[in-house]
Amino acid sequence: MAEVIIADPEKKTITTHPTYLYDEVLMECLSYFDGDELAATTWINKYAMTDNDGHYVDNSPDAMHQRMAKEFARIESNMATSQNLELGQPSSPNMDSSAILWPKMISTISFEISNM
C-alpha cells in the first residue's frame, strides 16, 4: 500500500489517500470471492477505481462499497441542507424524496469522479 497526497485548493486542504498495487488488490479480491480468480480479476478490470497514476483506490469490493456509501451519505446530507429538506421527507405528499435528491446526486458524483 502506498499513499498519494491530494491537494484541494478550494478547501485549502491536503489529504493522503491510500492506494494499492495490482497484487495487493488481487489477494484481497481472491479472499473476498473465496478463491474465484475469474470473479476477482473481473472485478479488478471492470469495477476497481484507479487514480490518475493507475494506482488502485480500493483494495476490495467491500472497500468500494464503503467509499461509495460515504459519498452517497455526504452528497445526500449536502443536498438536504442546501434544499432545507430532511432526508427521507418529500416536499409534498405525492412526491418521493428520491425524485428530488437522486438526479442532482448522480450529476454531482459524475462530476467528482471525473475530477479525481
GIKAPE-V433228 format. One line per field, one symbol per residue. ss: DSSP state (A for helix, B for strand, O for the rest). phi: phi as a letter, one per 20 degrees, with the letter a starting at -180 (. if undefined). burial: I if it has 9 or more other ideal C-beta (glycine too) atoms within 8 Angstrom, else O. A space follows every 10 residues. Layout:
# GIKAPE-V433228
ss=???
phi=???
burial=???
This chain:
# GIKAPE-V433228
ss=OBBBBBBBOO OOBBBBBBBB OAAAAAAAAA AAOOOOAAAA AAAAAAOOOB OOOOOBOOOO AAAAAAAAAA AAAAAAAAAA AAOOOOOOOO OOOOOOAAAA AAAAAAAAAA AAAAOO
phi=.ccdedddff elcccdcfcc egfffgffff ffelnfffff fffffdcfec efenefedda ggffffffff ffffffffff ffdldegndf fcfedffffe efgffffffg ffffef
burial=OOOIOOOIOO OOOOOOIOII IOOIIIOIII OIIOOOOOII IOIIOOOIIO IOOOIIIIII IOIIOOIOOO IIOOIIIOII OOOOIOIOOI OOOOIOIOII IOOIIOOIIO OIOOOO
